[in-house]
Amino acid sequence: MQEFFETDFGEQLKSSVRKTKRQYDGQTIYEVVDKSIPGLKKGDQLYLDGSHKDHIEVFDKRGKFKKVINLDGSVNDVKTKNALGRNI
């Protein structure tokens, strides 16, 4: 995740999330703490996909899956459809 935080979108996201003590699929879960990133709400949880490391999976504050975003911040519709029904 540290390498991702060095990208343009990663820098924006880094200032809007806080690291939690929780992990999923070997990856640290981060919580959104402000509303500065379009498409993310305060309380949303996210983590970098552990297998491919090419996208971020986003969940609501209750751990219900919302969407998959690419490392540039765009929504990945194909992976979002494949991940429907997941929970953390």
C-alpha positions as a Markdown table, in Angstrom:
| # | Residue | x | y | z |
|---|---|---|---|---|
| 1 | Met | 0.0 | 0.0 | 0.0 |
| 2 | Gln | 2.9 | 2.3 | 0.7 |
| 3 | Glu | 3.9 | 2.3 | -3.0 |
| 4 | Phe | 0.3 | 3.2 | -3.9 |
| 5 | Phe | 0.3 | 6.2 | -1.6 |
| 6 | Glu | 3.2 | 7.6 | -3.7 |
| 7 | Thr | 0.9 | 8.0 | -6.8 |
| 8 | Asp | -1.2 | 11.1 | -7.4 |
| 9 | Phe | -4.5 | 9.4 | -6.4 |
| 10 | Gly | -2.7 | 7.6 | -3.6 |
| 11 | Glu | -1.5 | 10.9 | -2.1 |
| 12 | Gln | -5.0 | 12.3 | -2.1 |
| 13 | Leu | -6.4 | 9.1 | -0.5 |
| 14 | Lys | -3.6 | 8.9 | 2.1 |
| 15 | Ser | -4.6 | 12.3 | 3.6 |
| 16 | Ser | -8.3 | 11.1 | 3.8 |
| 17 | Val | -7.9 | 7.7 | 5.5 |
| 18 | Arg | -6.6 | 6.3 | 8.7 |
| 19 | Lys | -5.0 | 2.9 | 9.2 |
| 20 | Thr | -7.0 | 0.5 | 11.3 |
| 21 | Lys | -5.7 | -2.5 | 13.3 |
| 22 | Arg | -7.9 | -4.8 | 11.2 |
| 23 | Gln | -6.7 | -6.8 | 8.2 |
| 24 | Tyr | -8.4 | -8.7 | 5.4 |
| 25 | Asp | -6.7 | -11.1 | 2.9 |
| 26 | Gly | -3.4 | -10.1 | 4.5 |
| 27 | Gln | -3.9 | -6.4 | 3.8 |
| 28 | Thr | -4.4 | -3.6 | 6.2 |
| 29 | Ile | -7.9 | -2.1 | 6.2 |
| 30 | Tyr | -8.1 | 1.7 | 6.1 |
| 31 | Glu | -11.1 | 3.9 | 7.1 |
| 32 | Val | -12.1 | 7.0 | 5.3 |
| 33 | Val | -12.1 | 10.0 | 7.7 |
| 34 | Asp | -13.3 | 12.8 | 5.5 |
| 35 | Lys | -15.3 | 13.5 | 2.4 |
| 36 | Ser | -12.6 | 14.9 | 0.1 |
| 37 | Ile | -12.5 | 11.9 | -2.3 |
| 38 | Pro | -15.4 | 11.8 | -4.7 |
| 39 | Gly | -17.3 | 8.5 | -4.4 |
| 40 | Leu | -16.1 | 7.7 | -0.9 |
| 41 | Lys | -18.0 | 8.5 | 2.3 |
| 42 | Lys | -16.7 | 9.1 | 5.8 |
| 43 | Gly | -16.6 | 5.7 | 7.5 |
| 44 | Asp | -16.1 | 3.6 | 4.3 |
| 45 | Gln | -13.4 | 0.9 | 4.7 |
| 46 | Leu | -10.9 | -0.1 | 2.0 |
| 47 | Tyr | -7.9 | -2.2 | 1.3 |
| 48 | Leu | -5.5 | -2.9 | -1.5 |
| 49 | Asp | -6.3 | -6.2 | -3.2 |
| 50 | Gly | -3.8 | -8.7 | -1.8 |
| 51 | Ser | -3.7 | -11.0 | -4.8 |
| 52 | His | -3.3 | -8.7 | -7.8 |
| 53 | Lys | -2.4 | -5.4 | -6.0 |
| 54 | Asp | -4.0 | -3.6 | -9.0 |
| 55 | His | -7.2 | -2.3 | -7.4 |
| 56 | Ile | -8.8 | -1.2 | -4.1 |
| 57 | Glu | -11.9 | -2.8 | -2.7 |
| 58 | Val | -14.3 | -0.5 | -0.9 |
| 59 | Phe | -16.8 | -1.4 | 1.8 |
| 60 | Asp | -19.3 | 0.7 | 3.8 |
| 61 | Lys | -18.9 | 1.3 | 7.5 |
| 62 | Arg | -20.8 | -1.9 | 8.2 |
| 63 | Gly | -18.4 | -4.0 | 6.1 |
| 64 | Lys | -20.8 | -4.5 | 3.1 |
| 65 | Phe | -19.1 | -4.4 | -0.3 |
| 66 | Lys | -19.6 | -1.2 | -2.3 |
| 67 | Lys | -17.2 | -1.1 | -5.3 |
| 68 | Val | -13.8 | -1.7 | -6.7 |
| 69 | Ile | -11.7 | 1.3 | -7.7 |
| 70 | Asn | -8.6 | 1.2 | -9.9 |
| 71 | Leu | -5.4 | 2.7 | -8.6 |
| 72 | Asp | -6.2 | 5.9 | -10.6 |
| 73 | Gly | -9.5 | 6.4 | -8.7 |
| 74 | Ser | -11.8 | 5.2 | -11.5 |
| 75 | Val | -14.5 | 2.6 | -10.8 |
| 76 | Asn | -13.7 | -0.9 | -12.2 |
| 77 | Asp | -17.2 | -2.1 | -13.2 |
| 78 | Val | -16.1 | -5.6 | -14.2 |
| 79 | Lys | -14.4 | -6.3 | -10.8 |
| 80 | Thr | -17.2 | -4.6 | -9.0 |
| 81 | Lys | -19.8 | -7.0 | -10.5 |
| 82 | Asn | -17.6 | -10.0 | -9.6 |
| 83 | Ala | -17.2 | -8.9 | -6.0 |
| 84 | Leu | -20.9 | -8.2 | -5.2 |
| 85 | Gly | -22.0 | -9.8 | -2.0 |
| 86 | Arg | -18.7 | -9.7 | -0.2 |
| 87 | Asn | -18.3 | -8.6 | 3.3 |
| 88 | Ile | -15.4 | -7.8 | 5.6 |
